Structure formats: structure tokens, C-alpha cells
């Protein structure tokens, strides 16, 4: 993978991993997988929110801050499978879209 691409989008690999795990969660899997999913999605969301904050992209910070709260493993939100499935799909799409939309701003030389 191009190092320059990872410099501009350090969230690329974690985002794609989170998206793949969210889509995999649509299958019938053991409960332990969903606990791991909460950890990964929450962690990646916090990372993206922090990155967005440091790049002054407040809309992305708030959006992924909300996703982190939704998937937080400390105080889990318990919803039925029928409700979690569309949430998982929407969040997977968000993780894929953010790879293309959020990139490191160009540094200005003064």
C-alpha cells in the first residue's frame, strides 16, 4: 500500500476492518464476537473522532463520537437483533465513506 496514502488517511485500515466486522455481524455468530465487535468499533470510532478533531473536521468528530457511544463496551446499549442489523449496515457504510471523505489537510507554508 502506498505510504503516502496512509499518511493522508491513517484511519484507512482500521476503518475497513471495522466495516468488515460490522458486515460479518449480520451472520449468526457467538456472543463473544459481538463483544469483540463493540471493542473494535468503539476503539476505531474514538480514533477517527480524535483524528477528525485534530484536523478540525468537527462534523466527523461528532458523528464518530456518537458511533463510539453507541458501541461502547462499558455501558452497552441492549437492542434486539432486528434493530442492530440496520445499525450495523449504516455504520459499516459510514466507515467505508469516511475513508474517502476524511483526509489530512495540506500543511500551509507561511
C-alpha positions as CSV (number, residue, x, y, z in Angstrom):
1,X,0.0,0.0,0.0
2,X,1.2,3.5,-0.8
3,X,2.8,5.1,2.3
4,X,1.7,8.5,1.1
5,X,-1.9,7.2,1.1
6,X,-1.6,6.1,4.7
7,X,0.0,9.4,5.7
8,X,-3.1,11.2,4.3
9,X,-5.6,8.7,5.6
10,X,-4.2,6.9,8.7
11,X,-7.7,5.7,9.5
12,X,-8.0,3.7,6.3
13,X,-7.1,0.2,7.6
14,X,-8.9,0.5,10.9
15,X,-12.0,1.8,9.2
16,X,-12.1,-1.1,6.7
17,X,-11.5,-3.6,9.5
18,X,-14.4,-2.1,11.5
19,X,-16.7,-2.1,8.4
20,X,-15.9,-5.7,7.6
21,X,-16.6,-6.8,11.1
22,X,-19.9,-4.9,11.2
23,X,-21.0,-6.6,8.0
24,X,-19.9,-10.0,9.3
25,X,-22.0,-9.3,12.4
26,X,-25.1,-9.8,10.2
27,X,-24.5,-13.6,10.4
28,X,-25.4,-15.8,13.4
29,X,-22.2,-15.7,15.5
30,X,-21.4,-16.5,19.1
31,X,-22.0,-13.7,21.6
32,X,-18.3,-13.3,22.1
33,X,-17.9,-11.9,18.6
34,X,-20.4,-9.1,19.3
35,X,-18.4,-8.2,22.5
36,X,-15.3,-8.0,20.4
37,X,-17.2,-6.0,17.8
38,X,-18.2,-3.4,20.4
39,X,-14.5,-3.1,21.4
40,X,-13.2,-2.7,17.9
41,X,-15.9,-0.4,16.6
42,X,-15.8,1.8,19.7
43,X,-12.0,2.0,19.5
44,X,-11.8,2.8,15.8
45,X,-14.6,5.4,16.2
46,X,-12.7,7.1,19.0
47,X,-9.6,7.1,16.9
48,X,-11.4,8.6,13.9
49,X,-13.1,11.2,16.2
50,X,-9.7,12.2,17.6
51,X,-8.2,12.3,14.2
52,X,-11.1,14.4,12.9
53,X,-10.8,16.8,15.9
54,X,-7.0,17.2,15.3
55,X,-7.8,18.0,11.6
56,X,-10.6,20.4,12.7
57,X,-13.4,18.3,11.0
58,X,-15.9,18.7,13.7
59,X,-18.8,17.0,11.8
60,X,-16.8,13.8,11.7
61,X,-15.7,14.1,15.3
62,X,-19.3,14.4,16.5
63,X,-20.5,11.6,14.1
64,X,-17.9,9.1,15.2
65,X,-18.2,10.2,18.8
66,X,-21.8,9.1,18.6
67,X,-20.9,5.8,17.0
68,X,-18.4,5.2,19.8
69,X,-21.1,5.9,22.4
70,X,-23.5,3.6,20.6
71,X,-21.0,0.7,20.5
72,X,-19.2,1.4,23.9
73,X,-18.4,-1.8,25.8
74,X,-18.6,-0.3,29.3
75,X,-22.2,0.7,29.3
76,X,-23.7,-1.4,26.5
77,X,-26.9,-0.4,24.8
78,X,-29.0,-3.5,24.5
79,X,-31.2,-3.7,21.4
80,X,-32.8,-6.6,19.6
81,X,-31.0,-8.2,16.7
82,X,-33.6,-6.8,14.3
83,X,-32.6,-3.3,15.4
84,X,-28.9,-3.9,15.5
85,X,-28.7,-5.2,11.9
86,X,-29.6,-2.0,10.1
87,X,-27.4,0.0,12.6
88,X,-24.5,-2.3,11.7
89,X,-25.1,-1.8,8.0
90,X,-25.3,2.0,8.3
91,X,-22.2,2.1,10.5
92,X,-20.3,-0.1,8.1
93,X,-21.2,2.3,5.2
94,X,-20.1,5.2,7.4
95,X,-16.7,3.6,8.0
96,X,-16.3,3.0,4.3
97,X,-17.3,6.5,3.3
98,X,-15.1,8.2,5.9
99,X,-12.1,6.6,4.2
100,X,-12.8,8.6,1.1
101,X,-14.1,11.8,2.7
102,X,-11.7,12.4,5.6
103,X,-8.1,13.1,4.7
104,X,-5.3,15.1,6.3
105,X,-5.4,18.7,5.4
106,X,-2.5,20.2,3.4
107,X,0.0,22.0,5.6
108,X,0.3,25.6,4.7
109,X,3.8,27.1,4.5
110,X,3.9,30.7,5.7
